Amino acid sequence: MAVADTILCVDCGGTCHRMPVEPPELGWEVGDIVSYRCSDCADMWYLEISEDDLTEVDEVPDWF
């Protein structure tokens, strides 16, 4: 799956938007830190990109 544009805020359930919106010029790499800000409670989340984040998935997992 690609690096998400939005995520769910764990604190309030609102929508967190990626900052900056555009991906880096040379693309995402494992170990990059992506920041998200919640539009409802203004919390910030910093997530590290893993190999799984950069892998494209052709089908929806069974648990989805």
C-alpha positions in Angstrom: 0.0 0.0 0.0 1.2 3.5 -0.7 1.9 6.1 2.1 -1.6 7.2 3.2 -2.7 10.8 2.5 -4.9 10.6 5.6 -5.1 8.4 8.7 -7.5 8.0 11.6 -6.6 9.9 14.8 -6.2 7.5 17.7 -7.1 10.2 20.2 -10.4 11.6 18.9 -11.3 9.6 15.8 -10.9 12.6 13.5 -9.0 12.7 10.2 -5.3 13.4 10.2 -3.8 14.8 7.0 -0.3 14.2 5.8 2.1 17.2 6.0 3.3 18.1 3.5 0.6 16.8 1.2 3.0 16.1 -1.7 5.5 13.2 -1.5 9.2 13.9 -1.6 10.7 14.7 -5.0 12.7 11.4 -5.1 9.8 9.4 -3.5 9.4 7.7 -0.1 12.1 5.5 1.4 12.2 3.1 4.3 13.0 5.1 7.5 11.4 8.4 6.3 9.3 10.1 8.9 5.8 11.2 7.8 3.9 13.7 9.9 0.1 14.0 10.1 -2.0 16.6 11.9 -5.6 16.0 13.0 -8.1 18.4 11.7 -10.3 17.9 14.7 -8.1 18.0 17.8 -4.8 19.3 16.2 -2.7 16.4 17.5 0.4 15.6 15.5 1.5 12.0 14.6 4.9 11.1 13.4 5.1 7.7 11.6 8.2 5.9 10.3 7.8 4.4 6.8 8.5 0.6 6.7 9.0 -1.7 3.8 5.3 -2.7 4.0 4.3 0.9 3.5 6.0 0.9 0.1 4.8 -2.4 -1.2 1.9 -2.3 -3.6 -0.9 -4.8 -2.8 -3.0 -6.3 -5.6 -5.8 -7.6 -3.5 -7.7 -6.7 -0.4 -6.6 -8.7 2.7 -9.0 -11.3 4.1 -9.4 -9.3 7.3 -10.5 -6.1 5.5 
